[in-house]
Amino acid sequence: MFFSVIIPVYNRPQEIKELLQSLANQSYKDFEVIIVEDGSIFTCEEIFPLFHDKLNVSYYFIENIGQGFARNFGMENAKGDYFVLFDSDCIIPSDYFDALHTAVKKRKLDAHGGPDDAGPGFSNFQKAINYSMTSVLTTGGIRGKLKDPSKYQARGYNMGLSREAFEVSKGFVDPNKGEDIELSIRLKKLGFRLELVEEAFVYHKRKNTFRTFLRQSFSFGQNRVNVSRYHPDAIQLIHFLPTFFLLGGLFGVALLLKASPISFWILQLYHIWILLVFFDSLIKYRSLVVGFLAIFTSFGQLTFYGAGLIFGLMEKLVSEGKQ
């Protein structure tokens, strides 16, 4: 058996059903599935038996320890040579494992990360969120559109590593605060080959409301700072772009209130960016509704990530000052 699929789940039984169905539809069949129920109240215990005749499924219920450590538990109990990690709200295209197996063998990969996308049946709001999380105009392309695949930092919703890479690295060292980014950086520092496999993408069926999406974006900014506690080089200039976006907007509004002519040129840049986001998302999804929604999700994602990064850095400075 080559692949072991590890899925941590917390209170999402219906999502697991969709994910398992997509795994049952894979053209490549040489894999097992390990579900790790991370202390859920609403379990998927009645869901996974429905797939026993279609998949090689194992189910474990553990106390709530966080998704990173739940993934470690799954990998410790896996039988395959290469571990593939999915979030429970993902749907996997039928040729995923064919594409991944080819890439791992041909490129001699020790680990990988794959991009995410919105499926054709997703809601307009889900498509707008996906746009804001993946577009070059909002993330600079760091979530799956890099020219150099070796620079990619894998995300836990779609990543994998070999058994050897897991045994040497010991897996995740943090339960849920940028643990995937931390592991990606550490694997590379240990000499393992981790790259983006662009063709191994998943449909990421996020269930956010606008409020929870903003809260999640804020936490992503904080998480990047948390990763820098393990790796001081984890924060690069590109990660400050959302902060510059936030501060630039606030500065432009402040100048506008003072009737400064400079405010016109600053706010014009934001108007141009809004138009670019609107037309880019409109072309991608062929929907005016998604185009309008993407303006709000993209603006919210950037400003709240930027605020989270500032807040995280301030927390870090305070904690270091107390030591």
Buried (B, 14 or more C-beta within 10 A) or exposed (E): EBBBBBBBBBBBBEBBBBBBBBBBBBEBEEBBBBBBBBBBEEBBEEBBEBBEEEBBBBBEEBEBBBBBBBBBBBBEEBEBEBBBBBBBBBBBBEBBBBBBBBBBEEEEBBBBBBBBBBBEEBBBBBBBBBBBBBBEBBBBBBBBBBEEBEEBBBBBBBBBBBBEBBEBBEBBBBBBBBBBBBBBBBBBEEEBBBBBBBBBBBBBBBEBEBEEBBBBBBBBBBBBBBBBBBBEEBBEEEBBBBBEBBBBBEBBEEBBEEEEEEBEEBBEEBEEBBEEBBEBBBEBBEBEBBBBBBBBBBBBBBBBBBBBBBBBBEEBEEEEEEE
